[in-house]
């Protein structure tokens, strides 16, 4: 399709999805639905849209040891996905509590999959990469400095940054350095208003643009999504659907948007595709789509 490679920095973990009627309180006891185990992690979810759409990418993640690491290796091999690197350090997992409304809460154990070292790329040609993706979770780790320093040195100018609620907790000096690289920021409506302290989403997006000086993309659940480019807004609605499980919806949205942009699609059309694909992923259990679903959507 003529697109250069995208570098995806971030975890591939094990999602343990637990349907629950409500979140338990302290010392509470409730019955859950059937537990579902699957590959997850924001970066992995994003990478799957590139894979399913046939675009070149490299997912920079370390696969560790233990039952979770073994599960990840087996799943990646079954999908024909090459493993970037391995380690004897323990691999982590994420418990995803999904309420009847589809809302999700997470209990995460971060293993080696959240660590990063810029030396991994010392022998690689960064000219291969036209874009990069980074999540907020990895920047919180003690190796977050390595990620920012790598991006500063890499020469990659098209950076997608999906900090999630971590935008409020990432060390200010790291965040300032990343913002100086002018990343395209992807957040949901609650995240952008919480960070800016502004209840109006349009004003919040405009305020955030003053920091990153590049596109700000905001997803708004059943209201669709919007993009502010510093001078105008692009607002794209989405068809209403029944939400079964919202885990991975934001990742699918960004992965789809970045993929279509890599193919040369304009911003509005890429947002439309992102809304469509994300609305499909929330209609079933699991954080990614299957190839058959993608083919039907195309």
Backbone as JSON, one array per atom type, in Angstrom:
{
  "sequence": "XXXXXXXXXXXXXXXXXXXXXXXXXXXXXXXXXXXXXXXXXXXXXXXXXXXXXXXXXXXXXXXXXXXXXXXXXXXXXXXXXXXXXXXXXXXXXXXXXXXXXXXXXXXXXXXXXXXXXXXXXXXXXXXXXXXXXXXXXXXXXXXXXXXXXXXXXXXXXXXXXXXXXXXXXXXXXXXXXXXXXXXXXXXXXXXXXXXXXXXXXXXXXXXXXXXXXXXXXXXXXXXXXXXXXXXXXXXXXXXXXXXXXXXXXXXXXXXXXXXXXXXXXXXXXXXXXXXXXXXXXXXXXXXXXXXXXXXXXX",
  "N": [[0.81, -1.2, 0.0], [2.15, 1.11, -0.06], [2.99, 2.37, 2.28], [5.27, 3.51, 4.79], [7.14, 1.94, 7.48], [5.74, 1.54, 10.77], [6.68, 2.17, 14.08], [5.91, 0.59, 17.0], [5.72, 1.12, 20.32], [5.52, -0.48, 23.35], [3.5, -2.5, 25.6], [2.72, -6.04, 25.45], [0.48, -7.87, 26.89], [-1.28, -10.14, 29.13], [-4.67, -10.24, 29.04], [-7.04, -10.74, 31.45], [-10.18, -11.17, 31.36], [-13.01, -10.4, 33.18], [-16.32, -10.7, 33.49], [-18.64, -8.87, 35.38], [-21.37, -8.13, 37.59], [-21.22, -5.79, 39.02], [-18.73, -3.6, 40.47], [-16.79, -5.02, 43.05], [-16.94, -4.22, 46.57], [-14.87, -3.4, 49.43], [-13.97, -6.34, 51.14], [-16.09, -7.63, 50.0], [-18.23, -10.02, 48.27], [-18.91, -11.4, 45.22], [-20.52, -12.97, 42.39], [-19.07, -13.85, 39.31], [-19.09, -13.68, 35.65], [-18.09, -15.98, 33.02], [-14.6, -16.31, 32.82], [-12.28, -14.8, 30.57], [-9.43, -15.25, 28.63], [-6.93, -13.47, 26.95], [-4.63, -12.05, 24.53], [-3.4, -8.81, 25.24], [-2.96, -5.36, 26.14], [-2.16, -2.0, 25.5], [-0.41, -1.22, 23.36], [-0.13, -3.63, 21.94], [-2.8, -4.0, 21.11], [-3.11, -1.79, 19.41], [-1.19, -2.45, 17.49], [-2.37, -4.62, 16.24], [-4.29, -3.64, 14.5], [-2.73, -2.57, 12.47], [-1.57, -4.95, 11.57], [-3.84, -6.45, 10.76], [-4.76, -4.87, 8.72], [-2.8, -5.07, 6.91], [-0.41, -3.56, 6.97], [3.01, -2.44, 7.25], [4.86, -2.86, 10.25], [6.62, -2.62, 13.41], [6.55, -4.13, 16.43], [7.78, -3.19, 19.36], [8.53, -4.95, 22.01], [9.2, -6.78, 24.99], [9.04, -10.19, 25.73], [8.4, -12.0, 28.57], [9.05, -14.41, 31.22], [7.41, -17.26, 32.9], [3.95, -18.21, 33.62], [2.35, -16.37, 32.32], [4.05, -15.23, 30.41], [4.57, -17.53, 28.9], [2.02, -18.01, 27.88], [1.65, -15.74, 26.24], [3.73, -16.08, 24.33], [2.89, -18.47, 23.07], [0.43, -17.68, 21.96], [1.2, -15.6, 20.22], [2.84, -17.0, 18.43], [0.91, -18.71, 17.32], [-0.53, -16.94, 15.81], [1.27, -16.21, 13.96], [2.96, -14.09, 14.47], [5.97, -12.43, 14.75], [8.33, -12.52, 17.48], [9.74, -9.85, 19.19], [11.8, -9.62, 21.23], [13.05, -11.64, 23.96], [13.01, -12.44, 27.52], [14.27, -13.57, 30.71], [13.04, -12.51, 32.84], [10.02, -11.99, 34.82], [6.8, -12.05, 33.2], [3.9, -9.95, 32.89], [0.37, -9.35, 33.71], [-3.09, -8.38, 33.18], [-5.97, -7.78, 34.95], [-9.2, -7.41, 33.89], [-12.04, -5.94, 34.79], [-15.27, -6.12, 33.82], [-18.19, -4.4, 33.75], [-21.83, -4.69, 33.66], [-22.74, -2.62, 32.09], [-20.77, -2.36, 30.28], [-18.65, -0.81, 30.94], [-15.23, -0.62, 32.05], [-12.76, -1.68, 34.44], [-9.42, -1.8, 35.71], [-6.94, -4.03, 37.01], [-3.69, -4.14, 37.26], [-0.67, -5.99, 36.77], [2.49, -5.18, 36.25], [5.0, -6.45, 34.27], [8.07, -7.45, 32.72], [7.32, -6.7, 30.2], [6.67, -4.05, 30.11], [8.96, -2.62, 30.15], [11.75, -0.81, 28.68], [14.49, -0.28, 26.46], [16.68, 1.82, 24.85], [18.93, 0.94, 23.55], [18.3, -1.32, 22.17], [17.77, -0.63, 19.59], [20.06, 0.22, 18.42], [21.44, -0.84, 16.26], [19.71, -0.6, 14.19], [18.11, 0.81, 11.3], [16.71, 3.8, 11.54], [15.53, 5.22, 9.59], [13.71, 3.64, 8.31], [11.31, 3.96, 9.51], [8.36, 5.8, 9.49], [6.52, 6.62, 11.27], [5.6, 6.55, 14.79], [4.36, 4.98, 17.74], [3.37, 5.53, 21.09], [2.45, 4.63, 24.38], [0.93, 5.83, 27.47], [1.36, 4.38, 29.79], [3.88, 3.04, 29.79], [5.62, 5.16, 30.09], [5.5, 5.78, 32.74], [7.03, 3.92, 33.99], [10.28, 2.96, 35.36], [11.94, 2.99, 33.21], [10.93, 4.86, 31.53], [12.22, 7.2, 30.82], [14.05, 6.24, 28.97], [12.46, 5.75, 26.75], [11.54, 8.31, 25.97], [14.01, 9.6, 25.49], [14.93, 8.0, 23.4], [12.99, 8.56, 21.39], [13.54, 11.24, 21.01], [16.05, 11.07, 19.85], [15.64, 9.54, 17.6], [14.68, 10.68, 15.23], [12.19, 10.3, 14.17], [9.29, 11.83, 13.21], [6.53, 11.77, 13.15], [4.57, 11.13, 15.57], [2.42, 9.19, 17.48], [0.63, 9.59, 20.4], [-0.81, 8.1, 23.09], [-1.81, 8.73, 25.98], [-3.8, 8.18, 27.85], [-5.47, 8.1, 31.05], [-3.1, 8.48, 32.37], [-1.91, 10.81, 31.67], [-2.12, 12.63, 33.64], [-0.37, 11.8, 35.57], [2.18, 11.21, 34.64], [5.63, 11.98, 34.9], [6.4, 15.41, 35.04], [8.61, 16.57, 33.71], [9.31, 14.63, 31.81], [6.96, 14.55, 30.33], [6.88, 17.15, 29.3], [9.12, 17.07, 27.61], [8.31, 15.15, 25.77], [6.04, 16.38, 24.69], [7.31, 18.43, 23.39], [8.13, 17.22, 21.08], [5.99, 17.32, 19.49], [3.67, 15.47, 19.37], [0.88, 13.61, 17.96], [-2.0, 13.57, 19.75], [-4.11, 11.27, 21.43], [-7.05, 10.86, 23.1], [-9.79, 10.15, 25.43], [-13.0, 11.73, 26.1], [-13.35, 12.16, 28.89], [-10.74, 12.02, 29.81], [-9.4, 14.17, 28.57], [-10.77, 16.39, 29.57], [-10.35, 16.09, 32.3], [-7.59, 16.42, 32.49], [-7.15, 19.05, 31.54], [-8.86, 20.52, 33.13], [-11.1, 21.7, 32.17], [-14.53, 21.76, 31.45], [-15.85, 21.89, 29.03], [-15.54, 20.19, 26.06], [-14.55, 20.97, 23.56], [-13.11, 23.33, 24.19], [-11.29, 22.19, 25.92], [-9.81, 20.52, 24.21], [-8.65, 22.47, 22.61], [-7.09, 23.77, 24.49], [-5.27, 21.74, 25.14], [-3.98, 21.49, 22.72], [-2.32, 23.68, 22.73], [-0.17, 22.76, 24.11], [0.9, 20.46, 22.77], [0.94, 21.23, 20.12], [-0.02, 20.02, 17.81], [-2.25, 17.72, 16.1], [-5.15, 17.0, 18.04], [-6.96, 14.34, 19.1], [-10.11, 13.32, 20.12], [-12.1, 10.92, 21.59], [-15.56, 10.2, 22.03], [-17.35, 8.29, 23.04], [-20.64, 7.28, 22.49], [-21.1, 9.57, 21.09], [-19.31, 9.8, 19.07], [-16.32, 10.95, 17.51], [-13.74, 13.5, 17.58], [-11.48, 15.84, 16.01], [-9.02, 18.25, 16.56], [-7.13, 20.61, 14.9], [-5.72, 22.86, 15.46], [-6.75, 25.0, 14.14], [-9.28, 24.37, 13.21], [-12.17, 22.21, 13.74], [-12.8, 18.74, 13.25], [-15.54, 16.8, 13.26], [-16.96, 13.7, 13.79], [-19.71, 11.63, 13.72], [-20.98, 8.55, 15.23], [-22.55, 5.41, 14.64], [-25.08, 4.25, 16.82], [-24.7, 1.54, 19.1], [-24.9, -1.66, 20.77], [-23.14, -1.95, 23.72], [-20.94, -4.34, 24.73], [-18.42, -4.96, 25.77], [-15.99, -2.75, 26.53], [-13.26, -2.84, 26.55], [-10.21, -2.1, 25.07], [-11.27, -0.48, 23.1], [-10.51, 2.21, 22.64], [-7.86, 1.82, 21.86], [-8.19, 0.34, 19.52], [-9.46, 2.28, 18.03], [-7.48, 4.31, 17.74], [-5.45, 2.77, 16.53], [-6.68, 2.07, 14.13], [-7.16, 4.6, 13.0], [-4.5, 5.61, 12.74], [-3.49, 3.68, 10.99], [-5.02, 4.02, 8.61], [-4.31, 6.63, 8.02], [-1.63, 6.21, 7.46], [-1.94, 4.96, 5.08], [-2.54, 7.02, 3.47], [-5.05, 8.13, 3.63], [-7.43, 10.77, 4.11], [-7.91, 12.95, 6.99], [-10.59, 13.15, 7.99], [-11.9, 10.94, 6.78], [-10.33, 8.89, 7.82], [-10.98, 9.13, 10.52], [-13.67, 8.41, 10.38], [-13.45, 5.71, 9.66], [-12.09, 4.79, 11.91], [-14.02, 5.2, 13.93], [-15.97, 3.4, 13.03], [-14.66, 0.87, 13.18], [-13.99, 0.76, 15.91], [-16.51, 0.81, 17.05], [-17.36, -1.67, 16.4], [-15.66, -3.37, 17.84], [-16.46, -3.06, 20.47], [-18.71, -4.49, 20.64], [-18.38, -7.1, 21.25], [-16.8, -9.59, 23.4], [-13.43, -9.05, 24.18], [-10.42, -7.41, 23.08], [-9.63, -6.85, 20.49], [-10.2, -7.06, 16.9], [-11.23, -9.69, 14.65], [-9.82, -11.11, 11.65], [-11.81, -11.7, 9.74], [-13.89, -10.01, 10.51], [-12.75, -7.5, 10.0], [-12.43, -7.62, 7.23], [-15.11, -7.64, 6.42], [-15.91, -5.12, 7.3], [-14.38, -3.52, 5.67]],
  "CA": [[0.0, 0.0, 0.0], [3.01, 2.26, -0.16], [3.22, 3.02, 3.56], [6.48, 3.16, 5.51], [6.9, 1.15, 8.68], [5.39, 2.21, 12.01], [7.27, 1.58, 15.27], [4.94, 0.58, 18.1], [6.44, 0.92, 21.58], [4.6, -0.74, 24.45], [3.34, -3.85, 26.11], [1.8, -7.11, 25.03], [0.27, -8.55, 28.15], [-2.4, -11.08, 29.15], [-5.9, -9.7, 29.59], [-7.93, -11.69, 32.1], [-11.44, -10.42, 31.34], [-13.97, -10.96, 34.13], [-17.62, -10.02, 33.51], [-19.14, -8.76, 36.74], [-22.55, -7.26, 37.64], [-20.78, -4.52, 39.6], [-17.42, -3.7, 41.1], [-16.89, -5.41, 44.46], [-16.41, -3.33, 47.59], [-13.93, -4.04, 50.35], [-14.47, -7.54, 51.83], [-17.32, -8.03, 49.31], [-18.18, -11.28, 47.53], [-19.9, -11.43, 44.14], [-20.29, -14.0, 41.39], [-18.75, -13.28, 38.0], [-19.33, -14.5, 34.49], [-16.97, -16.81, 32.6], [-13.37, -15.56, 32.59], [-11.76, -14.9, 29.2], [-8.01, -14.92, 28.57], [-6.55, -13.05, 25.61], [-3.55, -11.08, 24.44], [-3.86, -7.44, 25.4], [-1.97, -4.3, 26.24], [-2.51, -0.95, 24.54], [0.42, -1.26, 22.15], [-0.51, -4.82, 21.17], [-4.09, -3.75, 20.46], [-2.86, -0.88, 18.29], [-0.43, -3.16, 16.45], [-3.22, -5.57, 15.53], [-4.96, -2.98, 13.38], [-1.74, -2.53, 11.39], [-1.43, -6.32, 11.05], [-5.06, -6.87, 10.06], [-4.91, -4.05, 7.51], [-1.7, -5.4, 6.01], [0.58, -2.5, 6.95], [4.27, -2.81, 7.91], [5.07, -2.29, 11.58], [7.45, -3.37, 14.33], [6.1, -3.96, 17.81], [8.92, -3.3, 20.26], [8.09, -5.42, 23.32], [9.91, -7.94, 25.5], [8.19, -11.25, 26.28], [9.1, -12.55, 29.72], [8.89, -15.81, 31.62], [6.27, -17.58, 33.74], [2.74, -18.68, 32.93], [1.86, -15.32, 31.43], [4.96, -15.17, 29.28], [4.34, -18.72, 28.07], [0.75, -17.8, 27.18], [1.86, -14.75, 25.18], [4.53, -16.69, 23.27], [2.07, -19.44, 22.35], [-0.57, -16.96, 21.18], [1.86, -14.89, 19.12], [3.25, -18.0, 17.46], [-0.27, -19.22, 16.62], [-0.96, -15.9, 14.89], [2.34, -15.95, 13.02], [3.54, -12.78, 14.78], [7.33, -12.6, 15.28], [8.61, -11.97, 18.8], [10.83, -8.88, 19.09], [12.86, -10.1, 22.09], [12.57, -12.36, 25.14], [13.76, -12.23, 28.74], [13.96, -14.5, 31.78], [12.28, -11.78, 33.87], [8.59, -12.35, 34.78], [5.84, -11.34, 32.37], [2.76, -9.51, 33.68], [-1.0, -9.58, 33.25], [-4.04, -7.33, 33.56], [-7.34, -8.21, 35.23], [-10.14, -6.43, 33.37], [-13.37, -6.13, 35.34], [-16.22, -5.51, 32.88], [-19.53, -4.33, 34.32], [-22.91, -4.97, 32.71], [-22.84, -1.48, 31.19], [-19.63, -2.4, 29.36], [-17.55, -0.05, 31.52], [-14.19, -1.52, 32.52], [-11.78, -1.26, 35.43], [-8.25, -2.65, 35.53], [-5.97, -4.32, 38.06], [-2.56, -4.55, 36.42], [0.65, -6.37, 37.28], [3.44, -4.87, 35.19], [6.22, -7.23, 34.23], [9.13, -6.99, 31.82], [6.74, -6.19, 28.95], [6.52, -2.59, 30.18], [10.3, -2.03, 30.2], [12.27, -0.42, 27.37], [15.9, 0.12, 26.42], [16.93, 2.36, 23.52], [20.04, 0.23, 22.91], [17.74, -2.36, 21.3], [17.66, -0.12, 18.23], [21.34, 0.82, 18.04], [21.89, -1.36, 14.96], [18.62, -0.52, 13.23], [18.0, 2.02, 10.49], [15.48, 4.51, 11.9], [14.94, 5.76, 8.37], [12.63, 2.75, 7.89], [10.08, 4.27, 10.22], [7.77, 7.11, 9.25], [5.66, 6.94, 12.41], [5.8, 5.79, 16.02], [3.26, 5.03, 18.72], [3.77, 5.28, 22.47], [1.37, 4.69, 25.36], [1.3, 6.53, 28.68], [1.74, 3.45, 30.86], [5.31, 2.76, 29.78], [6.36, 6.35, 30.53], [5.5, 5.79, 34.2], [8.02, 2.98, 34.49], [11.61, 3.54, 35.57], [12.6, 3.11, 31.91], [10.22, 5.84, 30.71], [13.24, 8.12, 30.32], [14.65, 5.62, 27.8], [11.55, 5.91, 25.62], [11.56, 9.71, 25.53], [15.33, 9.86, 24.91], [14.97, 7.32, 22.11], [12.19, 9.3, 20.42], [14.27, 12.48, 20.71], [17.21, 10.76, 19.01], [15.27, 8.68, 16.47], [14.36, 11.42, 14.02], [10.81, 10.04, 13.77], [8.57, 13.07, 13.47], [5.09, 11.54, 13.24], [4.44, 10.33, 16.78], [1.1, 9.08, 18.08], [0.77, 9.46, 21.84], [-2.08, 7.79, 23.74], [-1.44, 8.65, 27.4], [-4.9, 7.78, 28.71], [-5.53, 8.89, 32.3], [-1.74, 8.69, 32.86], [-1.48, 12.16, 31.35], [-2.1, 13.37, 34.9], [0.6, 11.24, 36.52], [3.53, 11.12, 34.06], [6.52, 13.02, 35.42], [6.24, 16.62, 34.23], [9.76, 16.82, 32.82], [9.2, 13.71, 30.68], [5.83, 14.97, 29.52], [7.28, 18.35, 28.57], [10.03, 16.68, 26.54], [7.53, 14.46, 24.74], [5.21, 17.39, 24.03], [8.19, 19.21, 22.51], [8.24, 16.47, 19.83], [4.73, 17.59, 18.79], [2.95, 14.23, 19.04], [-0.57, 13.59, 17.78], [-2.5, 13.02, 21.02], [-5.39, 10.57, 21.34], [-7.64, 10.71, 24.43], [-11.25, 10.2, 25.44], [-13.52, 13.01, 26.6], [-13.09, 12.29, 30.32], [-9.3, 12.22, 30.02], [-8.97, 15.51, 28.15], [-11.33, 17.38, 30.48], [-9.68, 15.94, 33.6], [-6.24, 16.97, 32.4], [-7.17, 20.5, 31.35], [-9.72, 21.18, 34.1], [-12.17, 22.39, 31.44], [-15.66, 20.86, 31.22], [-16.2, 21.95, 27.61], [-14.58, 19.34, 25.36], [-13.89, 21.77, 22.51], [-12.13, 24.2, 24.83], [-10.25, 21.32, 26.47], [-8.96, 20.12, 23.09], [-7.9, 23.66, 22.21], [-6.07, 24.02, 25.52], [-4.23, 20.72, 25.01], [-3.22, 21.8, 21.5], [-1.3, 24.67, 23.09], [0.98, 22.04, 24.64], [1.53, 19.55, 21.81], [1.05, 21.92, 18.83], [-0.34, 19.08, 16.74], [-3.63, 17.26, 16.18], [-5.69, 16.41, 19.26], [-8.1, 13.5, 18.78], [-10.88, 13.0, 21.32], [-13.23, 10.02, 21.39], [-16.66, 10.62, 22.9], [-18.28, 7.17, 23.16], [-21.74, 7.25, 21.51], [-21.12, 10.84, 20.34], [-18.34, 9.72, 17.99], [-14.96, 11.43, 17.79], [-13.42, 14.76, 16.93], [-10.07, 16.18, 15.87], [-8.72, 19.67, 16.48], [-5.81, 20.73, 14.28], [-5.16, 24.16, 15.77], [-7.56, 26.05, 13.52], [-10.66, 23.92, 12.99], [-12.57, 20.91, 14.28], [-13.45, 17.72, 12.44], [-16.38, 16.01, 14.17], [-17.53, 12.58, 13.06], [-20.59, 10.83, 14.58], [-20.89, 7.1, 15.13], [-23.84, 4.75, 14.81], [-25.27, 3.68, 18.15], [-24.61, 0.09, 19.14], [-24.93, -2.23, 22.12], [-21.78, -2.14, 24.24], [-20.76, -5.56, 25.51], [-17.11, -4.91, 26.43], [-15.28, -1.61, 25.93], [-11.8, -3.02, 26.65], [-9.49, -2.0, 23.8], [-11.95, 0.34, 22.1], [-9.67, 3.36, 22.32], [-6.68, 1.33, 21.13], [-8.66, 0.0, 18.17], [-9.75, 3.55, 17.36], [-6.22, 4.94, 17.34], [-4.76, 1.89, 15.58], [-7.35, 2.19, 12.83], [-6.9, 5.94, 12.47], [-3.09, 5.69, 12.31], [-3.31, 2.81, 9.83], [-5.57, 4.65, 7.42], [-3.48, 7.79, 7.7], [-0.43, 5.68, 6.82], [-2.31, 4.61, 3.71], [-2.79, 8.25, 2.72], [-6.44, 8.56, 3.79], [-7.52, 12.07, 4.78], [-8.21, 12.85, 8.42], [-12.02, 12.88, 8.23], [-12.2, 9.55, 6.4], [-9.66, 8.03, 8.78], [-11.8, 9.15, 11.74], [-14.87, 7.61, 10.12], [-13.06, 4.3, 9.74], [-11.76, 4.51, 13.31], [-15.29, 5.07, 14.64], [-16.62, 2.17, 12.59], [-13.96, -0.3, 13.71], [-14.09, 0.76, 17.37], [-17.88, 0.46, 17.41], [-17.51, -3.12, 16.24], [-14.91, -4.09, 18.86], [-17.16, -3.01, 21.76], [-19.92, -5.33, 20.57], [-18.08, -8.48, 21.67], [-15.75, -9.71, 24.4], [-12.1, -9.06, 23.57], [-9.94, -6.06, 22.79], [-9.26, -6.69, 19.08], [-11.08, -7.65, 15.91], [-10.73, -10.81, 13.87], [-9.61, -10.75, 10.24], [-13.08, -11.77, 9.02], [-14.63, -8.79, 10.81], [-12.11, -6.4, 9.29], [-12.75, -7.75, 5.8], [-16.49, -7.23, 6.23], [-15.98, -3.67, 7.49], [-13.75, -2.89, 4.51]],
  "C": [[0.85, 1.27, 0.0], [3.34, 2.96, 1.14], [4.55, 2.57, 4.15], [6.12, 2.47, 6.82], [6.57, 2.04, 9.88], [6.02, 1.46, 13.18], [6.28, 1.71, 16.41], [5.67, 0.19, 19.38], [5.43, 0.68, 22.69], [4.34, -2.21, 24.64], [2.49, -4.76, 25.24], [1.63, -7.96, 26.27], [-0.85, -9.57, 28.02], [-3.59, -10.38, 29.79], [-6.73, -10.84, 30.17], [-9.25, -10.95, 32.29], [-12.47, -11.13, 32.2], [-15.26, -10.16, 34.08], [-18.18, -10.02, 34.94], [-20.36, -7.83, 36.77], [-22.23, -5.87, 38.19], [-19.38, -4.7, 40.16], [-17.57, -4.08, 42.56], [-16.35, -4.32, 45.38], [-15.43, -4.08, 48.47], [-14.61, -5.17, 51.11], [-15.79, -8.04, 51.23], [-17.14, -9.38, 48.65], [-19.29, -11.27, 46.49], [-19.55, -12.56, 43.17], [-20.06, -13.34, 40.03], [-19.23, -14.19, 36.89], [-18.09, -15.32, 34.16], [-15.75, -15.93, 32.3], [-12.85, -15.84, 31.17], [-10.31, -14.44, 29.18], [-7.65, -14.57, 27.12], [-5.31, -12.16, 25.67], [-4.12, -9.68, 24.55], [-2.69, -6.5, 25.57], [-2.23, -3.28, 25.15], [-1.73, -1.06, 23.24], [0.09, -2.48, 21.29], [-1.81, -4.58, 20.42], [-3.94, -2.83, 19.26], [-2.18, -1.63, 17.14], [-1.31, -4.09, 15.62], [-3.98, -4.92, 14.39], [-4.01, -2.84, 12.2], [-1.61, -3.91, 10.75], [-2.65, -6.7, 10.21], [-5.3, -6.08, 8.78], [-3.73, -4.19, 6.56], [-0.63, -4.33, 5.9], [1.85, -2.91, 7.69], [4.44, -2.11, 9.26], [6.07, -3.16, 12.34], [6.96, -3.09, 15.72], [7.28, -4.24, 18.74], [8.44, -3.67, 21.67], [8.92, -6.64, 23.7], [8.91, -8.93, 26.09], [8.97, -11.97, 27.37], [8.76, -14.01, 29.99], [7.64, -16.01, 32.47], [5.05, -17.96, 32.92], [2.2, -17.63, 31.97], [2.76, -15.17, 30.2], [4.76, -16.34, 28.34], [3.05, -18.57, 27.25], [0.94, -16.85, 26.0], [2.65, -15.36, 24.02], [3.69, -17.64, 22.42], [1.06, -18.74, 21.45], [0.05, -16.23, 19.99], [2.29, -15.86, 18.03], [2.06, -18.52, 16.65], [-0.79, -18.22, 15.59], [0.1, -15.57, 13.84], [3.0, -14.6, 13.24], [4.94, -12.99, 15.37], [7.5, -11.92, 16.63], [9.84, -11.09, 18.73], [12.02, -9.31, 19.94], [12.25, -10.8, 23.31], [13.49, -12.09, 26.32], [13.37, -13.28, 29.77], [13.2, -13.82, 32.92], [10.78, -12.08, 33.73], [7.77, -11.45, 33.86], [4.62, -11.02, 33.22], [1.42, -9.86, 33.07], [-1.89, -8.45, 33.74], [-5.42, -7.94, 33.76], [-8.29, -7.09, 34.79], [-11.54, -6.76, 33.9], [-14.37, -5.38, 34.47], [-17.62, -5.58, 33.47], [-20.59, -4.52, 33.24], [-23.1, -3.84, 31.71], [-21.77, -1.5, 30.1], [-18.45, -1.6, 29.88], [-16.53, -1.01, 32.11], [-13.27, -0.86, 33.53], [-10.64, -2.26, 35.4], [-7.47, -2.82, 36.83], [-4.76, -4.92, 37.35], [-1.34, -4.95, 37.24], [1.63, -6.18, 36.13], [4.69, -5.71, 35.32], [7.21, -6.62, 33.26], [8.58, -6.39, 30.53], [6.55, -4.68, 28.95], [7.87, -1.87, 30.22], [10.83, -1.77, 28.8], [13.73, 0.0, 27.49], [16.22, 0.59, 25.0], [18.07, 1.66, 22.8], [19.54, -0.88, 21.98], [17.76, -1.93, 19.84], [18.97, 0.45, 17.7], [21.81, 0.37, 16.66], [20.83, -1.26, 13.88], [18.61, 0.81, 12.51], [16.67, 2.7, 10.81], [14.8, 5.14, 10.7], [13.81, 4.89, 7.83], [11.28, 3.19, 8.43], [9.61, 5.69, 9.93], [6.92, 7.57, 10.43], [6.04, 6.09, 13.61], [4.58, 5.98, 16.9], [3.85, 4.78, 20.1], [2.56, 5.49, 23.37], [1.84, 5.46, 26.59], [1.81, 5.62, 29.77], [3.24, 3.24, 30.95], [6.13, 3.95, 30.27], [6.41, 6.46, 32.05], [6.58, 4.88, 34.79], [9.38, 3.65, 34.67], [12.42, 3.64, 34.28], [11.88, 4.09, 30.98], [11.16, 6.87, 30.09], [13.87, 7.57, 29.05], [13.78, 5.82, 26.56], [11.62, 7.33, 25.07], [12.9, 10.04, 24.88], [15.45, 9.21, 23.53], [14.2, 8.11, 21.05], [12.88, 10.62, 20.04], [15.41, 12.23, 19.73], [16.84, 10.11, 17.69], [15.08, 9.43, 15.16], [12.95, 11.17, 13.51], [9.97, 11.25, 14.17], [7.06, 12.89, 13.6], [4.83, 10.58, 14.4], [3.0, 10.37, 17.27], [1.28, 8.79, 19.57], [-0.61, 9.26, 22.45], [-1.84, 7.63, 25.24], [-2.54, 8.14, 28.3], [-4.94, 8.63, 29.97], [-4.15, 9.17, 32.88], [-1.21, 10.08, 32.51], [-1.37, 13.02, 32.61], [-0.98, 12.93, 35.84], [2.01, 11.07, 35.96], [4.38, 12.28, 34.59], [6.54, 14.22, 34.48], [7.4, 16.83, 33.27], [9.73, 15.89, 31.61], [8.08, 14.13, 29.75], [6.18, 16.21, 28.69], [8.19, 18.0, 27.39], [9.28, 15.98, 25.4], [6.65, 15.46, 23.98], [6.05, 18.23, 23.06], [8.39, 18.53, 21.16], [6.97, 16.59, 18.98], [3.99, 16.31, 18.39], [1.48, 14.49, 18.74], [-1.13, 12.89, 19.02], [-3.89, 12.44, 20.83], [-5.89, 10.3, 22.76], [-9.15, 10.54, 24.31], [-11.7, 11.49, 26.12], [-13.24, 13.21, 28.09], [-11.62, 12.62, 30.59], [-8.88, 13.64, 29.67], [-9.55, 16.58, 29.07], [-10.69, 17.29, 31.86], [-8.31, 16.6, 33.58], [-6.25, 18.5, 32.34], [-7.96, 21.24, 32.42], [-10.86, 21.95, 33.47], [-13.29, 21.4, 31.12], [-16.07, 20.82, 29.75], [-15.13, 21.21, 26.8], [-13.84, 20.12, 24.27], [-12.79, 22.64, 23.11], [-10.98, 23.38, 25.41], [-9.28, 20.89, 25.37], [-8.09, 21.29, 22.63], [-6.79, 23.96, 23.21], [-4.93, 23.01, 25.42], [-3.37, 20.98, 23.78], [-2.11, 22.81, 21.79], [-0.04, 24.01, 23.65], [1.67, 21.19, 23.58], [1.68, 20.15, 20.41], [0.87, 20.98, 17.64], [-1.77, 18.59, 16.97], [-3.95, 16.67, 17.55], [-6.95, 15.65, 18.86], [-8.79, 13.12, 20.07], [-12.03, 12.08, 20.95], [-14.29, 10.34, 22.44], [-17.76, 9.56, 22.97], [-19.36, 7.25, 22.08], [-21.86, 8.54, 20.71], [-20.11, 10.84, 19.19], [-16.97, 10.23, 18.4], [-14.75, 12.77, 17.09], [-11.91, 14.95, 16.9], [-9.95, 17.69, 15.78], [-7.3, 19.83, 15.98], [-5.16, 22.1, 14.52], [-5.95, 25.3, 15.18], [-9.01, 25.65, 13.34], [-10.88, 22.53, 13.59], [-13.11, 20.02, 13.16], [-14.23, 16.84, 13.42], [-17.12, 14.95, 13.37], [-18.41, 11.76, 14.0], [-20.36, 9.34, 14.38], [-22.27, 6.51, 15.32], [-23.92, 4.13, 16.2], [-25.24, 2.16, 18.07], [-24.68, -0.38, 20.59], [-23.51, -2.51, 22.56], [-21.76, -3.37, 25.13], [-19.5, -5.48, 26.35], [-16.3, -3.8, 25.77], [-13.77, -1.72, 26.04], [-11.18, -2.96, 25.25], [-10.13, -1.1, 22.78], [-11.1, 1.54, 21.67], [-8.44, 2.96, 21.52], [-7.04, 0.99, 19.69], [-8.9, 1.28, 17.37], [-8.46, 4.2, 16.85], [-5.47, 4.09, 16.32], [-5.36, 1.99, 14.19], [-7.06, 3.55, 12.2], [-5.47, 6.04, 11.93], [-2.84, 4.84, 11.07], [-3.82, 3.46, 8.55], [-4.81, 5.92, 7.04], [-2.19, 7.34, 7.01], [-0.68, 5.29, 5.38], [-2.62, 5.84, 2.86], [-4.21, 8.75, 2.79], [-6.49, 9.9, 4.5], [-8.05, 11.9, 6.2], [-9.67, 12.52, 8.71], [-12.36, 11.42, 7.91], [-11.55, 8.57, 7.37], [-10.42, 7.98, 10.1], [-13.07, 8.33, 11.56], [-14.57, 6.12, 10.24], [-12.76, 3.9, 11.19], [-13.03, 4.33, 14.14], [-15.98, 3.75, 14.32], [-15.98, 0.94, 13.23], [-14.1, -0.37, 15.23], [-15.5, 0.39, 17.82], [-18.13, -1.03, 17.27], [-16.81, -3.86, 17.39], [-15.63, -4.08, 20.2], [-18.38, -3.93, 21.78], [-19.65, -6.79, 20.92], [-16.99, -8.46, 22.73], [-14.41, -9.8, 23.7], [-11.72, -7.68, 23.07], [-9.56, -5.82, 21.33], [-10.29, -7.35, 18.18], [-10.43, -8.88, 15.28], [-10.63, -10.4, 12.4], [-10.93, -10.75, 9.46], [-13.91, -10.52, 9.26], [-14.07, -7.6, 10.04], [-12.45, -6.44, 7.82], [-14.17, -7.32, 5.51], [-16.62, -5.7, 6.34], [-15.36, -2.92, 6.31], [-14.62, -2.97, 3.27]]
}
